[in-house]
Amino acid sequence: MNAGLKNRNHTIAHAVVLHGGDGFEYLGASIVDPDGLLIQRSDVWVRGRGQVYAASGGARNESVFDRASKGLNVDLAGLDFVTADECARAWAKISGYR
């Protein structure tokens, strides 16, 4: 995932992977800079058909991956997406990020 971020100084943090009921993997994560500054609190990518796709708005803006809505038939308001997003957000929050 880090290799797909547009800014090479940013990294993925607080990553959680959810194996969705649709057979895809949902990755919820934060994006941080080298000093630990939170760039994005929670974003979601989806892995399916051998590729990674950007699902949330921040994931689309901050990474080079194709849009999940175009490449996969995933429900971006569905339980799998929302759960991955909420887990990453909660992990960032308990880690001291606001």
C-alpha positions as CSV (number, residue, x, y, z in Angstrom):
1,M,0.0,0.0,0.0
2,N,2.8,2.4,0.8
3,A,4.1,2.1,-2.7
4,G,0.8,3.3,-4.1
5,L,0.7,6.6,-2.1
6,K,1.3,9.7,-4.1
7,N,3.5,11.3,-1.5
8,R,6.5,9.0,-1.0
9,N,7.1,10.5,2.5
10,H,3.7,9.3,3.7
11,T,3.0,5.9,5.1
12,I,0.1,3.7,6.1
13,A,-0.7,3.4,9.8
14,H,-3.5,1.8,11.9
15,A,-4.2,-0.7,9.1
16,V,-7.0,-3.2,9.6
17,V,-8.0,-5.8,7.0
18,L,-11.6,-7.1,6.8
19,H,-12.4,-10.1,4.7
20,G,-15.7,-9.0,3.2
21,G,-18.7,-11.2,2.6
22,D,-18.4,-10.4,-1.1
23,G,-15.0,-12.1,-1.3
24,F,-12.9,-8.9,-1.4
25,E,-10.5,-7.6,1.3
26,Y,-11.2,-4.2,2.7
27,L,-8.2,-2.3,4.1
28,G,-9.0,0.6,6.4
29,A,-6.0,2.7,7.4
30,S,-4.6,6.1,8.3
31,I,-2.0,8.0,6.3
32,V,0.8,9.7,8.3
33,D,3.8,11.8,7.5
34,P,7.4,10.9,8.7
35,D,6.8,12.9,11.9
36,G,3.7,11.0,12.7
37,L,1.4,13.8,11.7
38,L,-2.0,12.5,10.7
39,I,-2.7,13.3,7.0
40,Q,-5.9,11.1,6.7
41,R,-7.6,9.6,9.7
42,S,-9.2,6.7,7.9
43,D,-9.4,5.6,4.3
44,V,-10.4,2.4,2.7
45,W,-8.9,0.4,-0.2
46,V,-10.3,-2.8,-1.6
47,R,-8.3,-5.7,-2.9
48,G,-9.9,-8.0,-5.4
49,R,-9.2,-9.7,-8.7
50,G,-5.5,-9.4,-8.0
51,Q,-5.5,-5.6,-7.7
52,V,-5.9,-2.9,-5.1
53,Y,-8.5,-0.2,-5.6
54,A,-9.1,3.1,-3.8
55,A,-12.6,3.2,-2.3
56,S,-12.9,6.2,0.0
57,G,-12.4,9.8,-1.1
58,G,-9.1,10.2,0.8
59,A,-7.8,6.9,-0.6
60,R,-8.6,8.1,-4.2
61,N,-6.9,11.5,-3.6
62,E,-3.8,10.2,-1.8
63,S,-3.0,7.1,-3.8
64,V,-2.6,6.1,-7.4
65,F,-5.0,3.1,-7.4
66,D,-8.0,2.9,-9.7
67,R,-11.4,3.7,-8.2
68,A,-13.1,0.8,-6.6
69,S,-16.5,1.9,-7.9
70,K,-15.2,1.5,-11.5
71,G,-13.0,-1.7,-11.1
72,L,-15.1,-3.7,-8.6
73,N,-18.8,-4.0,-7.9
74,V,-18.5,-3.1,-4.2
75,D,-21.0,-1.3,-2.0
76,L,-19.2,1.8,-0.8
77,A,-22.0,2.3,1.8
78,G,-22.1,-1.4,2.8
79,L,-21.2,-3.0,6.1
80,D,-17.7,-4.2,4.9
81,F,-16.6,-0.8,3.8
82,V,-18.1,1.0,6.8
83,T,-16.6,-1.4,9.3
84,A,-13.1,-1.1,7.8
85,D,-13.4,2.7,7.9
86,E,-14.7,2.8,11.5
87,C,-12.0,0.4,12.8
88,A,-9.2,2.4,11.3
89,R,-10.8,5.6,12.7
90,A,-11.1,4.1,16.1
91,W,-7.5,2.8,16.1
92,A,-6.2,6.3,15.2
93,K,-8.3,7.8,17.9
94,I,-7.1,5.5,20.7
95,S,-3.5,6.0,19.4
96,G,-3.8,9.7,20.3
97,Y,-4.7,11.2,16.9
98,R,-7.8,13.5,16.7
